[in-house]
């Protein structure tokens, strides 16, 4: 009755409660058809997104870095590695100011070593170099406002504000979800997508890119990376040793065809359906894409 009356119904806070497995194949395929073929952004968002993609394509291939380093993200997570004492105090005040953020006392370094913090812009730059991306790689930064501003973005490259005129962005800038929609379109279209944290958007972009033909997404192993970064910065690893270790670590983390992890009775611990909609990809296509990854 509610659907008939309102036509569209929004279910709040259900994204992490959707079943990943155990559904009929026809329903799993329907989810993909809805998510990747039926749903569309508004024409104004799609037009602006396509303009950004065309601008990036003019100089060849490009990489999208989904850099989760906004102030609210750092305050909520308690991840302050690389921040000054003043910045850490500011982030802590923000965390205590929101009563619905339940976790207050957070050991930042412990979380970082467990791989639960996003990489800092500096750490991300180091990893990109170690993976072999040349200095002139065109990198688009998909994110909100980076905490610390230009001083932390100095080594990185392109943002929305550099691709569009101010009047084109004006209608979107007060709406963070619309700005994120532009980032989503560019992320899906990129030659390589690299998320620095595995949040909802990163997972859905990864799945969309798999659906489109296993377009390369590099899933950074943050827990092992911070160990390697610390060893390198403590001069216990040479640059060549660091590069070799980083490349070997990610050989199997490039969105190759794979099945989701299934854990009976613990759906929140399973691999997310929308990050790897395996049922929607035919066997022949999987074999073809696996061969392509092997060759490249």
Secondary structure, 3 states (H helix, E strand, C coil): CHHHHHCCCCCCCCHHHCCCCCCCHHHHHHHHHHHHHHCCCCHHHHHHHHHHHHHHHCCCCCEEEECCCEHHHHHHHCCCCCCCHHHHHHHHHHHHHCCCCCCCCCCHHHHHHCCCCCCCHHHHHHHHHHCCCCCCCCEEEECCCECCCHHHHCCCCECHHHHCCHHHHCCCCCCHHHHHHHHHHHHHHCCEEEECCCCHHHHHHHHHHHHCCCCCEEECCHHHHHHHHHHHHCCCCCHHHHHHHHHHHCCCCCCCCCCCCCCCCCHHHCCCHHHCCHHHCCHHHHHHHHHHHHHC
